[in-house]
Amino acid sequence: MMKTLFTSMAITSLLLMVNPAMAGTGHSHGPSGHGHEHAVKEISSEEATTKATAEVARLVEAKKIDASWSTIKADSVEKKTFNERLEWVIKFNNEAVTDETKRQLYVFLSLSGDYMGANHTGN
C-alpha cells in the first residue's frame, strides 16, 4: 500500500513539473502579450464589388429581390462606419424598378468580405 501511495505521489509531482516546462521560451507572446495573429485580412474594393454582386445573385435566386437585379452592375463602393465598425457598402441602382424607394440596393460586407446584409436605404 505504501509503495502504491509513494508511486502515485511521485508521478503526480512529475506531472506538475512538466506543465511549467512546456511554457518555456520556445514561443513568443508578442508585444501585445499574445503571439497569435488575429488580424483579419481586408479585401480590396474590387473584391468587395465581386462579393456583393454574388450576394445580389443569391438574393435573386432566393426570390428576395426581383430578377431584374441580376444584370445590374455595382454603382459605387465605399467604406462606412456603422456602430463604430467600418464596413464595405456597395450600391446598385436599378432604373427598371418603378418604386423609387426600392431603386437602390445596398449590400453590406465586413472589411474581410463577410456578408452583413442588404437593404434599400443604405443604413
N, C-alpha and C positions, 0 to 999 in steps of 0.2 A: 504494500500500500504506500509506504514512504517513497519507494523508488518511483512509482507512478506519479505521485504528487511532485516530487523533485523534477522529473522529466517534463511534466506539464508546465511547471514554473519556468524551467529553462527555455522551453520552446516559446512561451509567451514573451519572455524577456527578449529573445532573439527577434521575434516578430515586431516588437515595439521599437527595436533599434533599426530595423530595416527601413521603416517608413521615413524617418528623417533623412536617412542616407539617400533615398530616392529624390529628395528635393534639393540636391546639391547645386553646384554652379554650372551644370551642363546645359542650362537653358536661360533665356533672358525674359524678364518681365517688362522690358522696355521702359522708356521714360515716364509713361503714364501708369506704371505699376502692373501692366498686363501686356504680354508679348503677342497675343493672338490678334490677327488683323480682322477688324470688324467693319472697316470702311467698305461701303458698297460702291461698286463702280458706276459712275454716272454715264448714261447713254448720251449720244450726240442728238442734236435737233433732227437730223436726218433719220436716225434710228427711232426717235420718238414718233416722227411722222409715219414711218413704216408700221410701227406697232399700233398706232392709233387707227390707221387705215384698215389694218387687220381686225381691230375691235369693231369698227363700223361694219365690216363684212359679217362679223359674228352676230352683231345686233340685227342686221338684215335677215340673216339665216334664222335667228330665233324669233323673227317677226315682231321685234320690239320697235323697229322703225321701218318706214316704207322702203320698198325695193329700189326706188329711185336714188337712194343714198349710196348704193353700191358702186356707182360710176363717178361719184363726186371726189375730187382731189382736195387735199388739205389747203385751206386758205391762208392760215398762219400758224405759227408755233412759237410759244414763248414760255418763260418760267414765271409763275405767280406764287405768292405766298398765301396759304390757307392754314389757319390755326397754327401759325408760327412754323409751318413746314413748306419748303419750296416744292412745287410740282410742275410738271410739264402740262401746258394747256394747248391742245391742238384744236383749231377751229375749222369747221367745214361749213360751207354756205351752199344751200340747195335752192336755186331760183325756181325749181319746179314745184316747190311746196307753196300752196296758196295761203295757208295760215302764217302770217308774218312772225308770230311768236314762236313758230316751230321751224323757221327757215334756217336758223343757225344751229349747229350741233357742236357741242364742246366735249372733247374727250380728255379726261384727266389721267395722267400717269405719274407714278412716283419718279424721282430722278433716275432710279435704276431701271425704270421701264415697266413696273408692275401696274396693271390696270386698276384705277381707283374708282372710276365711274364715268358717267356721261349724262349731259342734260342739255336743255335748250337755252339756259340762262347765262351760263359761264360762271356761275357762283357755286 
